Amino acid sequence: MSIILQSYAKINLTLRITSRNPKNGYHDLVSLFYKIPSGENVILEPDKDLTHDEIYSNIQLSGENTILKALRLSREFFPEKNIPYMRVNLFKTIPAGSGLGAGSGNAGAVINYLSAQYKINEADKLELAVKTGADVTFFCCDCQCACMFGIGDEFYPADISDLHGVILFPAWPAETQNAYKLVDEAYKNNYPLNELDAFKEVGDILKIFIKEQHIGLLPNDFSAILFPVHDEYKNIFSLLKKSGSYAFGVTGSGSAAFGLFHEPVKIELPEFINSVLYF
């Protein structure tokens, strides 16, 4: 039997790094996440004859995939559930290094399925998500939008839904680990906002979203390393504004840019944009 799971991605409506723990190198952040369909699918085939999980994909995979990690940890956390080994078929559409957290969304889809199928309670499900990866928590919470904080493993729901827009994937990726290194060098660990001010900023932006007012460029601390290197972002944001976008920015620590619109829109893509996702 095959189980087909729809997977989600996210955009960061705000992203502020508020501190860095010198002992483990983890960054604390405050970020407003919004969940969107990714077009990716995970197909699970439980097989009692397998001796380990297997994964197949339309792209090259390296290291321990987040799905395999979620499956491994689920058996370690809940041995009494007798979760079988799985044959996994993963269909990817989101480019790596784009900042949409699609890999975390893949793992979240699997954890949500395991939770429903094997009656794992909400608290244990979220604990499994945290151990699998920080952003995975968002994909396992029952909310369209949430303010994430800590290392991205804590949240409170936010009252935003039914946003529509476009995501532009440029020709250049941004690797997360290197992005954090560069942003630390740019700010020298003196980040623009502390945690309290970052929460206040989220509250102010939520009020504007609810009133459906014009916002413009949304705050993301990774802009400091992306914009000086890629002047093309000026062209992207100018194009989005001319097309009627009321809010736009970059998402996560990746390279993708997005614009939000009140009405459906068709964008004429610049040559340095490889692909586009409408939501």
N, C-alpha and C positions, 0 to 999 in steps of 0.2 A: 504494500500500500504506500502511495506517495502522499505527502502532506505539503501543499503549496502555501507558502507564507509570503504575504506582502511586506516589503521592507520600507522603512522611512529614512529620510535624511532631515537635516535641520539647517536653518539660517540663524545667525546671531544678529539680533536687532540692536544689541549693544554688547560690547566686550571690553571689560576693564580688568587689567591685572593689578591687584592691590598689594601683593607682597610675594616674597620668595623665601622659602625655608632653606637656610644655608646648609642644614644637616642632610636633607634628602634631595634638595634641588627642585622640589615641587612648588608650583606657583598657585597661589590663591587667586581666585577671580570672582567677579560678579558679572553675570552675563544673562541677557534675556534671549532665551532659545524659543524658536518657533518651528513646529514639526511640519514637514511637507512630504508628499509622495515622492519617492526616488525613482520609480520605474524599475527597481531591482526586485528580484524574487529569490527566495531560498526554498529549495525543494528537499524535504527530508524523507528518507526511506529507511525506517527501522529494519534491522536484519539481525535475527538472533544467531546467525551463523558467522557474523563478523567478529573479529577479535580486537578491532580498534575502529575508530571513526575514519571514514574516507571522505575526501572532499575533491570535487571537480568544478572547474570554472571556465568561463570564456576568456579569462585573463590569467596571466602568470601570477601565482601566489608565492609568497616567501615568508619564512618564519612560521610561528604558530598563529594561524588565522583566529580572529576573535570568536568565530562560531565554534571552532574546535576547542578553544579555551573555555567557552561557556559550557559546552557539553562535558568537558573533563571536570570542571569545577562542580557542575550539577551532581555528578556521581560521587565526588568527594564529600560534598555537603550533605547529600541525601541518599546514602547507600541503601536505605530501606525502600526507596522508590523503585529500585531495579530498572533504571533507565537503560534501554538497550543501546548498543552501538548503532551509529547511523551512517548511511551513505548520503552525502550532502552534495547537491548540485546548486551552485551559486551563479546566478546571472547578474553581472555587474554592468552598470551604465554610467556611474558617476566617476569622473577621472580622479585618480589618486592625487593628493596634495591640493585639492580644491577647497577644503575647509568645511565640507557639508556633513562630516561625521558619518558617512555612509557605512563604513565598516562597523562602527558602533551600532548603527541601525540594524545591520544584519544580525549581530549578536542579540540585540534587543528583541527582534522578531522571534528568534529561537527561544529565548528565555520566557517570553510571554506565552509561547506555545507550551513549553514544559510546565509552566506554572498552572495553566488551565488543564492540561492533560493529566498531570500527576498530583494535582491538588496541593501545590506549594503556596503557602499563605503569602500575603502581600509583603510583610516585613522580611521574610526569608527571600522572597523574589528580589527585592531591592538590595538586600545584602549580597546576593549572588551577582547582581548587576554591578555593584560597586567593585567587587573583586575582579570582575571581568574587564572593566575599564571605566574610567570616570564618566565619559559622555553616555555610556550605556544606561546609566540611571535614568536619564531623561527619556529614553526610548521605552523604558519600562514603567514610567509613571503615566497615570491615566489623565493626561492633560495635553491640550494642543500647544499651549504656551506656558513657559515656566521661567522664573528667575532662578538660575543656577548659581551656587556659590561654593565656597571652600575650594577643593580641587576639581569642582564640577560634579560632586557626588551628593550635594545637598540642594534642596529646592523648595520653592513654594509656588503653587499654581498662579498664573496671571490670566486676567480676563480679556484675552484677545483671541478672536477666531475669524475664519473666513477672509484671511488676507490672500491677495492675488498678485502675482508678479512674474518676473522673469529672472533667470539666473544665467549669467554669461560666463563661459569657461574659456579663459585665455590660453594661449599657447605655452605659457610658463607655469610650472607647478610651484608649490611652496611646501617644503618638507617640515613637519611640525617640530621635530627636535631642533633642527637648525634655526627655525623661526624664533623659538623661545630664546635660543642663545643670542641671536641677533638683536632681539628686542631688549634683552638684559643689557647688552652692550650699548644700545641706543639710549636707554633711560638710566643706565648705571644704577639699577635697582631703586631709583627714585621715580616711581610711577606717578602719572598725572593725578590720580584720585586714590584716596584711602577707601576702605571698605564702606564706611558710613556715607561718604559722598557718592560712591558708586551706587549704593542702594537708593539714595535720593534721586540720582540721575535716572535710574530705572523707573521710579515712581513718576517723575516728571514726564518722561517719554510715554509711559503708559497712558497718562491723562490726555496727551496729544493724540495718540492713536485712537482712543475711545471717542474723542471729539472729531476724528477724521480730518484733522488739520494738516497743513503742509509742514514737513519736518526738515527735508533736505538731507545732508550727509549725516548718517548715523555714526556714533562713536565706536571706534575699534582701535585699541592700542597698537595693533599690528600694522596699522596704516603708516606708522612712523618708519617702518622698514620696507614696506611695499611701494609706497608712492614715490620716494626719491629714486628708486631703481627702475621703476616702470612708469614712465611719463604717460603711457597709454591710458592710465586710469582717468586722467583728466578728460580724454576723449570719450571714454565709456560713460562717465557721469554727465558730461555735456549731452551726449546722445540720449541718456535716460531722462534728463530734465526736459529736453526738447520733445520727447515722446510722451510727456505728461506724468512722469513719476513724481510722487509726493514724498517718497523716502527712498534712499539708496545707500549703498555702502559695500564693504567687503565682509565676508563671513568667516568666522573662526580664525585660525592661523594660516589659512590657505589663500589661494590666489583668485577664487571666484568672486565676481561682483554680482550684485542683485539690485533690482529696482522694484518697488511696489506701486501698483496702479489701482485706481478705482474702477476702471473699465478695461475690458480685454484690449490688448495692444499687439501689434506686429512690429518687431524691431528689425531694421536693416543692419545686418551684422558687419562690423569692421573685419578686415582680412586677418587680424591677429586673434580673432575669436574662433576657437575650434568647434564649439557646440553650444547649444542653448537648451534650457529646460524651462517650460512654462508651468505654473502651478496656480 
